[in-house]
Amino acid sequence: MNNEKWKKGTGIGMAAILLALTACSGGDNPGGNEGEGQRSSGSAAAGTTQASGAAEAKADPLGKYDSPIAVTTVKSLDDGSMKFPEGETIDNNLWTQGFEKDLGIKLKVEWLVPDNQYEQKLNVMIASDDLPDITMVNAVQLKQLVDNDMVADLTGAYAQYKSELADQIMTADGGIGLKQATFDGKLMAIPQMNGASDSAPILWIRKDWLDRLGLDVPKTMDELYEVSKAFTENDPDQNGKKDTYGLALEKGLFGGEFVLNGFF
């Protein structure tokens, strides 16, 4: 697979799953280093030869490239919401180090912008046909990419190299997400799937304040109301001022730092 076809590997979510797929699909190596046991990108371009049944049986969805490859992406991040340990960056951190060590994939973030700027900046890249290898897109952007033949057909690669866990996650909604990423019978992106196990809203409660006020962790809503009231009125930070809040809120009830999802 040449570099141009490799650049068509745009998906709408779950970079980890995309990267797992990229470690395992058949074809020419996008970096130009061919060899026995070498693997190439997870973007199955039109005309790619399908592997035999014997090869499919040996497919390892988490296999590692013999020679590391470079994969580009772009990202958005809430201002101030993530801080890296000293010496780490968006390109060099626990996750990217794991991708390279376990999968042989060097992930390069071409640009990083705040969340509210991501869609506009990506639209500019789409208009100029200057896309990274993989990236998150919304439904409108995906349709535009498909209509302009700017993304690869992932049908064969996904069918051959999906892991059992990936398949369970992707079909947990009855296949709705996969259908939304399928055009004319071809899977053109990997849908982002949000499961309750890793995205359940949680209400965080300060244990030090509970201890100072002699309170137990609330187990019912009535107990939670009592804790909230005590946090507001009983000076849990012990600074002698009435400056604490039992339930932190902001103007937007959903989609921010202090939201009510967990409470509800």
C-alpha positions in Angstrom: 0.0 0.0 0.0 1.5 3.3 -1.0 1.7 6.4 1.2 -1.2 8.1 -0.5 -3.5 5.2 0.2 -2.2 5.0 3.8 -3.2 8.6 4.3 -6.8 7.5 3.6 -7.0 5.8 7.0 -9.3 8.3 8.6 -11.8 7.0 11.2 -14.3 8.5 13.6 -13.1 7.2 16.9 -11.2 5.0 19.3 -7.7 5.6 18.3 -6.6 2.6 20.4 -8.7 0.3 18.3 -7.5 1.9 15.1 -3.9 1.5 16.2 -4.6 -2.1 17.1 -5.9 -2.6 13.6 -3.0 -0.8 12.0 -0.6 -3.3 13.6 -2.1 -6.2 11.8 -3.4 -5.7 8.3 -1.9 -7.2 5.2 -0.3 -5.5 2.3 2.8 -3.4 1.5 4.5 -1.7 4.4 3.7 2.1 4.2 7.2 2.9 5.4 8.7 1.0 2.5 10.4 -1.7 4.6 9.3 -5.0 3.4 10.2 -8.3 5.0 8.9 -11.6 6.3 6.3 -11.2 9.0 6.0 -7.4 8.3 2.6 -5.8 8.6 1.2 -2.6 7.2 -1.5 -0.1 7.8 -5.0 -0.9 9.0 -6.6 1.0 6.1 -7.7 -1.6 3.5 -7.6 0.1 0.2 -9.7 -0.9 -2.7 -8.1 -3.8 -4.6 -6.1 -5.1 -1.7 -5.7 -8.9 -1.9 -7.6 -10.7 0.8 -5.5 -13.1 2.9 -6.1 -16.8 2.7 -8.1 -18.8 5.3 -4.8 -20.0 6.8 -3.4 -16.5 7.1 -6.6 -15.3 8.7 -6.4 -18.0 11.3 -2.9 -16.8 12.3 -3.8 -13.1 12.3 -2.8 -11.4 15.5 -4.9 -8.3 16.2 -2.3 -7.0 18.6 0.7 -8.0 16.5 3.8 -5.8 16.4 5.5 -4.4 13.4 8.9 -5.9 12.8 10.2 -2.4 11.9 8.3 0.5 13.6 6.1 2.7 11.4 5.1 6.3 12.0 1.4 7.2 12.2 0.2 10.8 12.2 -2.9 12.1 13.9 -4.3 15.4 15.2 -6.0 16.0 18.5 -8.0 18.5 20.6 -7.7 19.0 24.4 -9.6 21.1 26.9 -7.4 24.0 28.0 -5.7 23.1 31.3 -7.5 19.7 31.6 -4.4 17.6 31.1 -1.0 18.1 32.5 1.9 15.8 31.6 4.5 14.6 34.0 7.9 16.3 33.6 9.6 15.1 30.4 6.4 13.9 28.8 4.4 15.5 26.0 1.4 14.8 23.8 3.8 12.8 21.5 5.8 11.1 24.3 3.8 9.7 27.2 2.7 6.4 28.7 0.3 5.7 25.9 2.5 6.6 23.0 5.4 4.7 24.6 3.1 1.7 24.9 2.0 1.9 21.2 5.6 1.9 20.1 6.8 -0.8 22.5 3.8 -3.2 22.1 2.7 -2.5 18.5 5.7 -1.0 16.8 3.7 2.2 16.0 5.3 5.7 16.5 2.4 8.1 17.0 3.0 11.7 15.9 0.5 14.4 16.8 0.8 17.0 14.0 -1.2 19.6 15.9 -3.1 20.1 19.1 -5.8 22.7 19.6 -8.6 23.4 22.2 -11.8 21.4 21.7 -13.7 24.4 20.4 -11.2 24.9 17.5 -10.8 21.3 16.4 -13.7 21.0 14.0 -12.8 24.2 12.1 -9.1 23.3 11.8 -9.9 19.8 10.6 -12.3 21.3 8.0 -9.4 23.3 6.7 -7.3 20.2 6.4 -10.1 18.3 4.6 -10.6 21.2 2.2 -6.9 21.3 1.4 -6.6 17.4 1.2 -3.9 17.4 3.8 -5.0 14.8 6.2 -3.2 12.8 8.9 -3.2 9.0 8.8 -6.0 8.7 11.4 -8.2 11.2 13.1 -11.5 11.8 14.8 -14.2 13.2 12.5 -17.9 13.9 13.0 -20.7 12.4 10.8 -20.8 15.4 8.4 -17.0 15.3 7.9 -17.0 11.6 7.3 -19.7 11.9 4.6 -17.6 14.6 3.0 -14.5 12.4 3.1 -16.3 9.4 1.7 -17.9 11.4 -1.1 -14.5 12.7 -2.1 -12.8 9.4 -2.0 -10.5 10.5 0.8 -10.7 7.6 3.2 -9.9 3.9 2.7 -12.3 0.9 2.7 -11.6 -0.8 6.0 -14.0 -3.7 5.5 -11.4 -6.4 4.8 -8.9 -5.2 7.4 -11.5 -4.9 10.1 -13.1 -8.3 9.3 -9.7 -10.1 9.3 -7.9 -8.4 12.2 -10.5 -7.4 14.7 -9.9 -8.7 18.2 -12.6 -10.6 20.1 -12.9 -7.7 22.5 -13.1 -5.1 19.7 -15.8 -7.1 18.1 -17.8 -7.3 21.3 -17.5 -3.6 21.8 -18.4 -2.7 18.2 -21.5 -5.0 18.2 -22.8 -4.2 21.7 -25.2 -1.7 20.3 -26.6 -4.1 17.8 -24.3 -2.9 15.0 -25.8 0.6 14.9 -22.4 2.3 15.1 -20.9 0.1 12.4 -23.8 0.8 10.1 -23.4 4.5 10.5 -19.8 4.1 9.4 -20.7 1.9 6.4 -21.4 3.3 2.9 -22.5 1.2 0.0 -21.6 -1.9 2.0 -18.1 -0.7 2.8 -16.8 0.1 6.3 -15.2 3.5 5.8 -14.4 4.4 9.5 -14.2 2.8 13.0 -17.0 4.2 15.1 -16.4 5.6 18.6 -18.2 3.4 21.1 -18.8 4.6 24.6 -19.5 1.9 27.1 -20.8 2.2 30.6 -17.8 0.4 32.0 -15.4 3.2 31.0 -17.6 6.3 30.8 -20.1 5.9 33.7 -20.6 9.4 35.3 -19.3 9.5 38.9 -20.0 11.9 41.7 -16.7 12.6 43.5 -16.8 13.3 47.2 -13.8 14.6 49.3 -12.8 12.0 51.7 -10.8 14.4 53.9 -13.9 16.6 54.4 -16.0 13.5 55.3 -13.4 12.6 57.9 -13.1 16.1 59.4 -16.9 16.2 59.8 -17.2 12.6 61.0 -19.4 11.5 58.1 -19.6 8.2 56.3 -19.6 7.9 52.5 -23.3 8.4 51.5 -25.1 5.3 50.2 -28.5 6.9 49.5 -29.7 10.2 48.0 -31.0 11.4 51.4 -27.5 10.7 52.9 -25.9 12.6 50.0 -28.2 15.6 50.6 -27.1 15.6 54.3 -23.4 15.4 53.3 -23.9 18.3 50.8 -25.5 20.4 53.5 -22.8 19.6 56.0 -20.1 20.5 53.4 -21.7 23.9 52.9 -22.5 24.8 56.5 -20.0 23.1 58.7 -16.7 24.5 57.5 -15.1 21.2 56.2 -11.9 23.0 55.3 -11.7 24.4 58.8 -10.6 27.9 57.7 -13.3 29.7 59.8 -15.0 31.1 56.7 -18.3 30.2 55.0 -16.7 29.5 51.6 -17.3 25.9 50.9 -19.9 24.3 48.5 -21.6 21.0 49.1 -22.2 20.4 45.4 -19.9 22.2 42.9 -21.8 23.5 39.8 -21.2 25.7 36.8 -23.5 27.4 34.3 -23.5 24.5 31.9 -25.0 21.5 33.8 -23.6 19.0 31.3 -20.3 18.9 29.4 -17.8 20.7 31.6 -15.7 20.3 34.8 -18.5 20.6 37.4 -21.4 18.8 35.9 -24.5 17.1 37.3 -24.3 13.8 35.3 -23.1 11.8 38.3 -25.6 13.4 40.7 -28.5 12.6 38.4 
